[in-house]
Amino acid sequence: MKVKVDSILLFVQNIDNLKAFYVTLLGLEVVEEIPTTWLLLNAGTCTIGLHKIGAAYLDENQEGFKFDNNTKIVFEVEGDLSAYRKNLLSNNIKLGEIMSWDTYPYWVCDGEDPEGNIFQLKVKK
């Protein structure tokens, strides 16, 4: 049996807020949408689904909601990572510094989407 990643689903509190991040700032293309409930994005080799979290887990009163998680989505980007980072920082996206290692052929920068989902941007050296 051969297995490959088809989709990654994130359960989220605010679809519109994350749509602004993933579509407007990261440039992913919308494949399918049910407003405020579901958003499927083309992420190159797989899709990313944003699914409204179930009511039992939803806290409508919690401003600035962020999930605790142990997952990181890695996006390979083209172009100037420093300029890309600067643009995201100017849009209040939390990002670390750009870094690399001698034996690793990429520059990387880790960040958090508006709900605390960890992502990494990487670009070939």
ZIQUIRA-V425796 format. One record per residue. N is the residue number from 0. RES is the residue in three letters. SS is DSSP state (alpha for helix, beta for strand, coil for the rest). Layout:
n	res	ss
N	RES	SS
N	RES	SS
//
This chain:
n	res	ss
0	MET	coil
1	LYS	coil
2	VAL	coil
3	LYS	coil
4	VAL	coil
5	ASP	coil
6	SER	beta
7	ILE	beta
8	LEU	beta
9	LEU	beta
10	PHE	beta
11	VAL	beta
12	GLN	coil
13	ASN	coil
14	ILE	alpha
15	ASP	alpha
16	ASN	alpha
17	LEU	alpha
18	LYS	alpha
19	ALA	alpha
20	PHE	alpha
21	TYR	alpha
22	VAL	alpha
23	THR	alpha
24	LEU	alpha
25	LEU	coil
26	GLY	coil
27	LEU	coil
28	GLU	beta
29	VAL	beta
30	VAL	beta
31	GLU	beta
32	GLU	beta
33	ILE	beta
34	PRO	coil
35	THR	coil
36	THR	coil
37	TRP	beta
38	LEU	beta
39	LEU	beta
40	LEU	beta
41	ASN	beta
42	ALA	coil
43	GLY	coil
44	THR	coil
45	CYS	coil
46	THR	beta
47	ILE	beta
48	GLY	beta
49	LEU	beta
50	HIS	beta
51	LYS	beta
52	ILE	coil
53	GLY	coil
54	ALA	alpha
55	ALA	alpha
56	TYR	alpha
57	LEU	coil
58	ASP	coil
59	GLU	coil
60	ASN	coil
61	GLN	coil
62	GLU	coil
63	GLY	coil
64	PHE	coil
65	LYS	coil
66	PHE	coil
67	ASP	coil
68	ASN	coil
69	ASN	coil
70	THR	coil
71	LYS	beta
72	ILE	beta
73	VAL	beta
74	PHE	beta
75	GLU	beta
76	VAL	coil
77	GLU	coil
78	GLY	coil
79	ASP	coil
80	LEU	alpha
81	SER	alpha
82	ALA	alpha
83	TYR	alpha
84	ARG	alpha
85	LYS	alpha
86	ASN	alpha
87	LEU	alpha
88	LEU	alpha
89	SER	alpha
90	ASN	coil
91	ASN	coil
92	ILE	coil
93	LYS	beta
94	LEU	beta
95	GLY	coil
96	GLU	coil
97	ILE	coil
98	MET	beta
99	SER	coil
100	TRP	coil
101	ASP	coil
102	THR	coil
103	TYR	coil
104	PRO	coil
105	TYR	beta
106	TRP	beta
107	VAL	beta
108	CYS	beta
109	ASP	beta
110	GLY	beta
111	GLU	beta
112	ASP	coil
113	PRO	coil
114	GLU	coil
115	GLY	coil
116	ASN	coil
117	ILE	beta
118	PHE	beta
119	GLN	beta
120	LEU	beta
121	LYS	beta
122	VAL	beta
123	LYS	beta
124	LYS	coil
//
